[in-house]
C-alpha cells in the first residue's frame, strides 16, 4: 500500500497515491504556513525554510522520535495496536532466549555452547 511506502499494486493504491500527490505535490507546500498535518500537534511537519543544508539538519534533529498515527491518516488506536503487537513480539523473543530444558543428560548447557561458539568466532 502507498500509505506504508510500498508499491502501487491495484486501483485503490493508485487512487490513494493520486490523492496524496494532489495534496502534497503542489506549490502550497513551499509556503511557510503549509503543514502536512492538518490536526493540532506539538510538532508541525513541513518543508524547512531556506535551502541551506544546516536548516534541514536542524529540522531533522527536531523530528519527533515517535510519530503520531494521525500524520498517516490513522486513528490514534493504531498506535495502541502497534505497541501491543510490538510488546508481544519482544516478550516472545525474550522467552525464546531463555535456556531450554534439555532433559536428563550430561551434555553442555545452551549457555556453554553459545560461549564456546562466540569464543571460537573470536579466534
Backbone torsions as a table, in degrees:
resi	resn	phi	psi	omega
1	UNK	NA	143.2	-179.2
2	UNK	-59.8	-37.4	-176.9
3	UNK	-55.0	-34.3	-177.8
4	UNK	-103.2	15.3	174.8
5	UNK	86.0	11.1	-178.6
6	UNK	-86.1	-162.8	-178.0
7	UNK	-87.2	158.3	172.1
8	UNK	-84.0	105.8	-171.8
9	UNK	-107.8	-18.6	-179.7
10	UNK	-150.0	-177.6	-176.1
11	UNK	-63.0	-36.2	179.5
12	UNK	-67.4	-39.7	175.1
13	UNK	-61.6	-40.1	179.1
14	UNK	-62.8	-42.5	178.0
15	UNK	-63.3	-42.3	179.1
16	UNK	-63.2	-44.5	178.3
17	UNK	-60.8	-44.8	179.5
18	UNK	-63.5	-36.3	177.8
19	UNK	-65.0	-48.0	177.7
20	UNK	-61.1	-43.5	-178.8
21	UNK	-61.7	-41.9	179.7
22	UNK	-64.4	-36.5	-178.7
23	UNK	-80.5	-37.0	-168.3
24	UNK	-111.1	-15.7	178.3
25	UNK	-107.8	69.2	-178.3
26	UNK	-145.4	170.8	-178.4
27	UNK	-63.8	-25.4	-177.8
28	UNK	-61.6	-27.9	-177.3
29	UNK	-64.3	-20.1	179.7
30	UNK	-85.5	-5.9	177.7
31	UNK	-78.6	142.1	-177.9
32	UNK	-65.8	-21.3	-179.7
33	UNK	-84.2	-9.4	-176.1
34	UNK	-77.3	135.1	170.2
35	UNK	-132.8	148.5	179.3
36	UNK	-75.7	-25.2	176.9
37	UNK	-92.5	131.4	-179.8
38	UNK	-105.8	33.2	179.1
39	UNK	-136.8	160.7	178.8
40	UNK	-69.5	131.2	-177.7
41	UNK	-151.0	158.1	175.1
42	UNK	-72.3	-18.6	-178.8
43	UNK	-130.6	133.1	176.8
44	UNK	-103.3	121.3	177.5
45	UNK	-81.5	117.1	-177.8
46	UNK	-153.0	174.3	174.2
47	UNK	-87.3	126.1	-178.0
48	UNK	-60.7	149.4	176.9
49	UNK	-71.5	147.0	176.9
50	UNK	78.2	157.3	-177.6
51	UNK	-103.9	10.2	-178.0
52	UNK	-76.8	142.2	-179.8
53	UNK	-59.1	-37.4	-179.1
54	UNK	-59.8	-38.3	178.3
55	UNK	-62.9	-42.6	179.9
56	UNK	-67.6	-41.5	179.1
57	UNK	-63.4	-42.6	178.3
58	UNK	-61.9	-44.2	179.4
59	UNK	-62.7	-46.1	-179.3
60	UNK	-61.5	-38.3	-179.5
61	UNK	-65.8	-20.6	-179.5
62	UNK	-96.4	-1.7	179.1
63	UNK	-60.7	142.8	178.6
64	UNK	-62.7	145.7	177.6
65	UNK	-73.0	-26.1	176.8
66	UNK	-126.9	120.7	179.1
67	UNK	-81.3	142.7	173.7
68	UNK	-70.9	140.2	176.1
69	UNK	-61.4	-20.3	180.0
70	UNK	-62.1	-31.8	-179.2
71	UNK	-64.3	-24.1	179.2
72	UNK	-98.7	7.9	179.6
73	UNK	79.3	18.1	-178.7
74	UNK	-102.7	157.6	176.4
75	UNK	-71.3	153.4	-179.4
76	UNK	-61.7	-23.0	176.9
77	UNK	-66.3	-19.5	177.9
78	UNK	-62.2	-35.8	178.3
79	UNK	-67.9	-41.2	177.9
80	UNK	-61.1	-46.0	179.0
81	UNK	-61.2	-44.9	179.0
82	UNK	-59.6	-46.7	-177.7
83	UNK	-65.4	-36.5	177.2
84	UNK	-65.3	-44.8	179.0
85	UNK	-64.8	-42.1	180.0
86	UNK	-62.5	-44.2	178.7
87	UNK	-64.2	-39.6	177.6
88	UNK	-62.3	-43.1	178.2
89	UNK	-64.9	-39.4	178.7
90	UNK	-63.8	-45.1	179.5
91	UNK	-64.0	-39.3	176.5
92	UNK	-61.6	-43.7	178.6
93	UNK	-62.1	-42.6	178.6
94	UNK	-62.9	-42.9	179.4
95	UNK	-63.8	-35.1	-179.7
96	UNK	-70.4	-19.2	179.3
97	UNK	-88.0	-10.2	178.5
98	UNK	-67.6	147.3	177.9
99	UNK	-60.6	142.5	179.0
100	UNK	-97.6	147.0	173.3
101	UNK	-71.3	124.9	-179.0
102	UNK	-96.1	2.9	-179.2
103	UNK	82.6	-164.9	-178.7
104	UNK	-78.0	136.6	177.1
105	UNK	161.2	171.6	-178.2
106	UNK	-113.1	17.7	-179.1
107	UNK	-71.5	174.9	-178.8
108	UNK	-75.0	149.7	176.3
109	UNK	-75.9	165.1	178.1
110	UNK	-59.8	-41.3	179.4
111	UNK	-61.1	-40.9	179.6
112	UNK	-65.2	-40.6	179.7
113	UNK	-65.3	-43.5	179.8
114	UNK	-64.2	-43.3	-180.0
115	UNK	-62.5	-44.9	178.6
116	UNK	-62.1	-41.9	179.7
117	UNK	-64.8	-43.2	-179.8
118	UNK	-64.5	-43.6	178.4
119	UNK	-64.1	-36.9	177.4
120	UNK	-64.3	-35.7	178.6
121	UNK	-70.2	-30.2	-179.4
122	UNK	-76.2	-20.1	-178.7
123	UNK	-73.9	NA	NA
